[in-house]
Amino acid sequence: MAKRMQREKWASKIGLILALAGNAIGLGNFLRFPVQAAENGGGAFMIPYFVALIVIGIPLMWAECAIGRMGGRHGHGHTAGMFEVMWRHPLSKYLGMLGVVIPFAVALYYIYITAWTLAYSYFSLTGNYFGITTREAMGAYLRGFQGVEPNQFFSSIGPAYLSFLITLGLSFYIVYRGIPGGIERLGKIAMPLLFLIGVALAVRVLTLGTPDPNYPENNVLNGLGFVWNPQPERLTDATIWLAAAGQIFFTLSVATGAIPTYASYMREEDDVALTGLSTASLNELAEVVLGGTIAITAAVAFFGLAETEEIARKGAFNLGFQALPMIFQRIPLGQLFGGLWFLLLFFAGISSVVALTQPAMALFQDGFGWSRGKTTAVVLAALFLLCQPVIFFLKHGFLDELDFWVGTFGLSLFALIETIQFAWVFGMERGWEEITKGAAITVPRIFYYVIKYITPLFLLFILAAWAIQDVPEKLLMAGVRPEDVPYVWGARVLMIAILLGFGVLVKIASSKKEKGIRP
């Protein structure tokens, strides 16, 4: 039997926490959260949000870190192998395989959206969009850039494609450099810069005062009040609870498979309790304090409460790529602050892109014994090729279809499966032992019961709500234009092909293990 390849390890505790934070802190913190908060009543949203953090976010973070550290102990850096460790059943590895399929499929469009932020940082610094004074025209600017609607602003998709190639190339370099030399170094550089930029932007927003004296009600204090004033009378609205739970679910990047993969490179003596809590805390600081303050407060100060809610209802891109660029044009040093805003988004996005590639990387490295160089070349080449329909068929709903099935429904399904696997199949006694093993903090015993009972029930509620509200319409393509139907089917075929492809790879990797063929 050949000697097993030595697995990489994190070089430092702070490097691990910053890398995990980089995975968790993404575009959703600064684009999705402000929209969800604004659309669901601001302060009315925050109470359910923090409840969901306690009963879903932190428990799942602890469980995934524990699963990952345990998997790494057995030589597995992907959830297909980790699930086999927890449950010796032929089906187990295919359930765990979702933790490889989902992040890879999400990366297909996440990297392209991240590329937009890089381009927009340049457009802001150079004042490229300055002079566009309406949200409608700013929307046309974005659509032209995306290649959805070539117009007077952009005649082709060239600038967007160039930014995609730069983002992909940077991702390739970071992934190729490995865990301590690439991903950990990225976290140590990108996360401090992200928080520094975020604080600078937040301070600038908080000093806006009342931008237009003709509208005294549009001011910073009202913006802050909108986010933080609780509205107990709205706590009976189930829609707000669902939105809050969904946001917590997305913001921590749980159920993407990336957290267990990152945790698999922990040492046996590394604790998961403090690491998981620190990661969640940094994420919340970025999302609530910075993301909420920058986007929502600025929008209320310039557009007022009613229009901010209307902007939010039209989507995250409207707030981040249309409303805020208009604000930057109306403040001193707007080009600089606009460039910093989109650079912040880029740092958040690129760290998440790198994390999303790691489960597939781990499958090839741990399951097939490939070198990091070979694995990086194959995974990033596949990513490049499969990104093409996302880029060129954007206007036909290709990206939206992927985002719903893998980035929304798929994540909630895998989170429920993962929680049941950990708390009920593997067993909460053993699971609790893994969470508390070598813990640097005391984990309250109440979380034993939260993870076992409340977390899966909450996740079941989320999954059922989406299944009832959204899945039938999505399956039947309600609202899809006839000319877009072939492209939507194409997205579905691609997802099925990715699922089947990884199924074959997982089966081969598992067979190698059973036969004792190790790298």
Secondary structure as GFF3:
##gff-version 3
##sequence-region A 1 519
A	DSSP	alpha_helix	13	24	.	.	.	ID=ss1
A	DSSP	alpha_helix	27	27	.	.	.	ID=ss2
A	DSSP	pi_helix	28	32	.	.	.	ID=ss3
A	DSSP	alpha_helix	33	39	.	.	.	ID=ss4
A	DSSP	alpha_helix	43	52	.	.	.	ID=ss5
A	DSSP	pi_helix	53	57	.	.	.	ID=ss6
A	DSSP	alpha_helix	58	73	.	.	.	ID=ss7
A	DSSP	alpha_helix	79	86	.	.	.	ID=ss8
A	DSSP	alpha_helix	92	96	.	.	.	ID=ss9
A	DSSP	alpha_helix	98	126	.	.	.	ID=ss10
A	DSSP	alpha_helix	135	146	.	.	.	ID=ss11
A	DSSP	alpha_helix	158	176	.	.	.	ID=ss12
A	DSSP	alpha_helix	178	178	.	.	.	ID=ss13
A	DSSP	pi_helix	179	183	.	.	.	ID=ss14
A	DSSP	alpha_helix	184	206	.	.	.	ID=ss15
A	DSSP	alpha_helix	220	228	.	.	.	ID=ss16
A	DSSP	three_ten_helix	232	234	.	.	.	ID=ss17
A	DSSP	alpha_helix	238	251	.	.	.	ID=ss18
A	DSSP	alpha_helix	258	263	.	.	.	ID=ss19
A	DSSP	alpha_helix	273	284	.	.	.	ID=ss20
A	DSSP	pi_helix	285	297	.	.	.	ID=ss21
A	DSSP	alpha_helix	298	303	.	.	.	ID=ss22
A	DSSP	alpha_helix	305	313	.	.	.	ID=ss23
A	DSSP	alpha_helix	316	318	.	.	.	ID=ss24
A	DSSP	pi_helix	319	323	.	.	.	ID=ss25
A	DSSP	alpha_helix	324	328	.	.	.	ID=ss26
A	DSSP	alpha_helix	334	368	.	.	.	ID=ss27
A	DSSP	alpha_helix	372	392	.	.	.	ID=ss28
A	DSSP	three_ten_helix	394	396	.	.	.	ID=ss29
A	DSSP	alpha_helix	398	404	.	.	.	ID=ss30
A	DSSP	pi_helix	405	409	.	.	.	ID=ss31
A	DSSP	alpha_helix	410	420	.	.	.	ID=ss32
A	DSSP	pi_helix	421	425	.	.	.	ID=ss33
A	DSSP	alpha_helix	428	436	.	.	.	ID=ss34
A	DSSP	alpha_helix	446	449	.	.	.	ID=ss35
A	DSSP	pi_helix	450	454	.	.	.	ID=ss36
A	DSSP	alpha_helix	455	469	.	.	.	ID=ss37
A	DSSP	alpha_helix	471	475	.	.	.	ID=ss38
A	DSSP	three_ten_helix	482	484	.	.	.	ID=ss39
A	DSSP	alpha_helix	485	514	.	.	.	ID=ss40
###
